[in-house]
């Protein structure tokens, strides 16, 4: 999982051309762990290999939500908006697509999380479904709140230097 996070961070640094924006994007990942563990606890599901695979999947599922949000913020700042105005505009613009994709993914994983499968393997992958659903719920909601706060906090010192 650390290798996956490292690779994602490297790709983001190369894509964004800096280290701060990708770092704020990666702040969405701890919320996946919190939501996953809470969901596993609520469903009384043990941490198995399938749950760990679900946690690994979450790295690839959750990061794009923060990427979409921060990329929109950066584009709005280039058009002349202040960081706070850009965050508010990006939040209102990106809210609907982020929620729609998260809800679609959650809906698709509900049968897996309930263990509903004809082949008998449903119980094996139940942990995967529960992990991904729990992580997706918490990280989606917290990404829309915490990532903009962290972005503004990290970018304030940088914006002051640019103004001088």
N, C-alpha and C positions, 0 to 999 in steps of 0.2 A: 504494500500500500504506500509505503514511503517512496518507493521508486516511481509509482504512478503519480504521486503528488509532485515529485521532482521533475518528471517529464512534462507534466501539465504546466508547471511553473516555467520551465525552460521555453516551452512553445509560446506561452503567453508573453514572456519577456521579449522574445524575438519578434512576435507579432505586434506588440504595443510599442516596442522600441524603448522601453524603460522598465524599471523594477517596481515602482510604487503602485501603479494601477494593477498589475498582476498580483501583487501582495494583497491588495484589498479584495480582489476577486477570491483569493484562496481563503479569506476569512469566512466564506460561506460553508467551508467543509466541516469545521467543528460542530456545526449545528446538525449535520447529518448523523454524527455519532450519537449526539444526545437523543435525537428523535428515534434513531434505530434502537438504542438500548431501552428507551421507555416503551416503545412498541413491543419489543421482545418480552419485556417484563410484564406488560399488560396482558399479552396473549399467552403468557406462561410458556414461552418457547425458549429452549436452551440455545446458547451460542454454538452453532455447529458450522461445518464447512460451508454449507449453503448460505448461512447468514453472513459469513465472511465474504463470500462471493458477492452477495447483495451489497455489502459495504463497499467493495471494490467497484461495483457497477455505479454506485452513487457518486463516485468521484467524477465519472464521465457524464452523469445525468444532471447533476446540480450545477457544476461549474458553468455550463452555457447560460444559465439564467443570469448569473452575475456578470458574465461577459456581455450579454445583450444590454444589460442595464448600464454598466460602466462605459461601454463603447458609445452608447447613445449620449451619455453625459459628456464624454470627451468631444464628440462631434458638436454638441451644443455649445461647449466652451469655445471651440474654434470659431463658431459663428458669432461670438461676442457676449454670450450670456455669462453671468457670474457663476461660480461653482454651485452656490445654493439654488439659483434659478435653474441651472442645467439639471441638477438633481431632482428638483420638483417636476420639471417638464419630462425628464426621462422616466421618473417614477409613474407619472400619470399615463405616459404613452406605452410603457412596457408592462404595466400591471396586467392588463387583459391577456396579452399573449402568454406571459409567464404563467398566470393562473390556469389558462386553458390547457396548456401543454402538461402542466403538473397534474391537473385533474384528469386528463385523458390517460396519463401514465398510471395514476393511482387506480382509475377505473379498470384498466386492463389487467392490473395485478391483483385485484380483489379475489378472483377465483383461485389464484395461486395461494394467496394468503389464507383463504378459507380451507385450503386442502382439497378443493373440488377438482378431481381429475379422474378420468375413466381408467387410466393405465395403472393405477395404484401408486404412482410416484408422487402424488400430491402431497403426502405427508413429508416426503423427503425435501421438497422445495418450499414448504410452508415458511420456513425461516427466512428464505430469500425474499419471498413476497412481503412478509411482515417487516423485514429490515428495510427494504426499499420504500415501502409505503410510509413507515414511520419517519425515516430520514428525509424523504421528499416533503412530507407535510411540514416538519419543523424547519428544514432549511429553506423551503420556498417562502414561508412566512417571515422568517428571520432575515433572509437575504434581502427582502424588500425593505426592511427596517434598519438592520445593523450595517450592512455593506455601504449604504449611502452615508451613514454617520462616520464610519471608518474612513471612507474616501475623502470626505470633507476635512476630517481631522488630519489625515496624511498630506493633503494637498494645500492646506492653509499656509504652512511655512514656505512651500515651493512657490505659491502664487505671490507671496509678499516679496520674494527675491526677484521674480519676474517684473513686478511693478517698479522696483527700484532701478 
